[in-house]
Amino acid sequence: LQGTYGKVQSLTSTFEQYSYLAALETGETSAGEMRFLKPGYMQWHYREPQEQLFTVTDTTLAVYQVDSQQVL
């Protein structure tokens, strides 16, 4: 398994995530695409329920909220 992982330089996939908020007794499903690039780059593009883009590098985490056109 480690040998195969060592040969992979990038990975792209869709995802679906369910989060349950116990305090509010409600859940939410999120979905989008993710990308990993070696070395040190990861991106999560949430399309549902609200479009957001999370980008992670070796030293930086940036969150872009599309509706408000704001980067955190």
ROGU-184878 format. One line per 5 residues: their letters; for each residue x, y, z of N, C-alpha, C, O. Coordinates in steps of 0.02 Angstrom, whole numbers. Layout:
A = X/Y/Z/X/Y/Z/X/Y/Z/X/Y/Z; ...
***
This chain:
LQGTY = 41/-59/0/0/0/0/44/63/0/31/110/-38; 95/64/42/139/122/45/175/135/-21/184/192/-42; 194/81/-55/227/88/-120/182/121/-172/203/163/-210; 118/100/-172/69/129/-218/58/203/-201/57/245/-246; 50/218/-137/40/288/-115/99/331/-136/90/388/-157
GKVQS = 160/304/-130/219/342/-149/221/362/-222/252/412/-239; 188/324/-265/187/338/-337/133/388/-356/136/417/-410; 83/398/-314/27/443/-329/50/515/-320/77/533/-268; 39/557/-372/57/628/-368/-3/673/-359/3/729/-334; -62/648/-379/-123/688/-370/-183/642/-364/-181/584/-385
LTSTF = -235/669/-334/-297/632/-324/-354/682/-328/-352/734/-296; -405/665/-367/-464/707/-373/-525/662/-364/-528/607/-390; -575/687/-327/-635/648/-315/-693/693/-296/-684/751/-277; -753/666/-301/-811/700/-273/-821/674/-202/-796/621/-184; -858/711/-161/-872/688/-93/-942/709/-73/-971/756/-100
EQYSY = -968/674/-23/-1030/691/10/-1018/681/84/-991/630/105; -1038/730/123/-1024/730/195/-1088/745/233/-1124/792/217; -1103/705/284/-1161/717/326/-1136/738/395/-1096/703/425; -1160/794/420/-1142/819/487/-1205/823/529/-1256/850/507; -1201/797/589/-1258/800/635/-1240/847/692/-1189/840/725
LAALE = -1284/897/704/-1274/945/758/-1320/925/816/-1379/940/815; -1291/891/865/-1330/864/920/-1367/919/959/-1424/909/979; -1334/975/970/-1365/1030/1009/-1428/1056/976/-1474/1079/1010; -1430/1053/909/-1489/1078/872/-1533/1021/847/-1586/1032/818; -1511/959/860/-1547/900/837/-1565/904/763/-1622/891/744
TGETS = -1516/922/723/-1526/927/651/-1462/906/615/-1408/906/644; -1470/887/552/-1413/867/512/-1410/906/447/-1458/939/428; -1353/901/415/-1343/937/352/-1297/895/307/-1247/868/330; -1314/891/244/-1273/856/195/-1237/907/152/-1267/954/125; -1172/898/145/-1130/940/102/-1102/897/47/-1094/836/55
AGEMR = -1087/928/-10/-1059/890/-66/-1015/936/-108/-1024/997/-109; -966/905/-143/-923/943/-187/-867/901/-215/-875/840/-223; -811/933/-229/-752/899/-256/-691/915/-213/-687/967/-181; -643/868/-214/-581/879/-178/-523/861/-223/-529/820/-269; -465/894/-209/-403/881/-246/-345/879/-197/-340/922/-153
FLKPG = -301/830/-205/-238/828/-169/-183/827/-221/-185/789/-270; -133/869/-211/-74/870/-255/-12/866/-211/-6/903/-162; 34/823/-228/96/819/-190/146/867/-220/146/877/-281; 187/898/-181/185/896/-108/146/956/-80/150/1011/-106; 108/944/-27/81/997/14/25/1040/-13/22/1099/4
YMQWH = -21/1013/-54/-77/1053/-77/-141/1012/-73/-144/954/-94; -193/1043/-45/-258/1010/-39/-312/1063/-50/-306/1119/-27; -366/1044/-86/-420/1091/-99/-487/1054/-93/-496/1000/-120; -534/1085/-57/-602/1059/-49/-649/1112/-77/-651/1168/-52; -687/1094/-129/-734/1140/-160/-804/1116/-143/-832/1070/-174
YREPQ = -833/1148/-92/-902/1131/-71/-949/1166/-120/-944/1226/-131; -995/1128/-149/-1046/1157/-194/-1114/1161/-159/-1154/1205/-175; -1127/1115/-113/-1190/1113/-76/-1175/1108/-2/-1125/1075/15; -1212/1137/42/-1270/1179/31/-1252/1251/14/-1293/1289/-12; -1190/1270/28/-1167/1338/13/-1098/1332/-20/-1055/1296/6
EQLFT = -1087/1366/-75/-1024/1360/-110/-967/1394/-71/-971/1453/-54; -915/1354/-57/-856/1377/-22/-795/1340/-50/-802/1284/-75; -737/1371/-46/-676/1340/-70/-624/1343/-15/-604/1398/7; -601/1285/8/-549/1280/59/-485/1259/25/-484/1207/-9; -432/1298/32/-367/1282/2/-315/1279/57/-309/1325/98
VTDTT = -277/1224/57/-226/1214/109/-160/1201/74/-155/1158/30; -108/1238/95/-40/1225/72/2/1209/134/-25/1203/189; 66/1202/125/110/1187/182/104/1238/238/113/1222/296; 90/1301/221/91/1355/270/27/1395/275/22/1438/319; -23/1382/232/-81/1427/228/-146/1388/224/-150/1336/191
LAVYQ = -197/1413/258/-266/1390/249/-307/1450/228/-309/1501/263; -339/1446/170/-382/1500/146/-452/1472/134/-460/1418/106; -502/1511/155/-572/1492/144/-604/1548/104/-606/1605/126; -629/1531/45/-663/1579/3/-737/1565/5/-760/1511/-14; -776/1615/28/-848/1609/31/-875/1645/-31/-873/1706/-36
VDSQQ = -902/1605/-77/-921/1630/-143/-976/1682/-138/-972/1734/-170; -1029/1668/-98/-1086/1715/-93/-1065/1784/-71/-1090/1834/-97; -1020/1788/-22/-999/1853/4/-935/1879/-29/-913/1934/-15; -906/1838/-74/-843/1855/-108/-790/1877/-57/-757/1928/-65; -782/1835/-5/-737/1851/49/-688/1793/61/-708/1735/59
VL = -625/1810/72/-574/1760/89/-556/1767/161/-544/1823/186; -554/1711/197/-534/1711/268/-469/1673/274/-442/1666/329
***
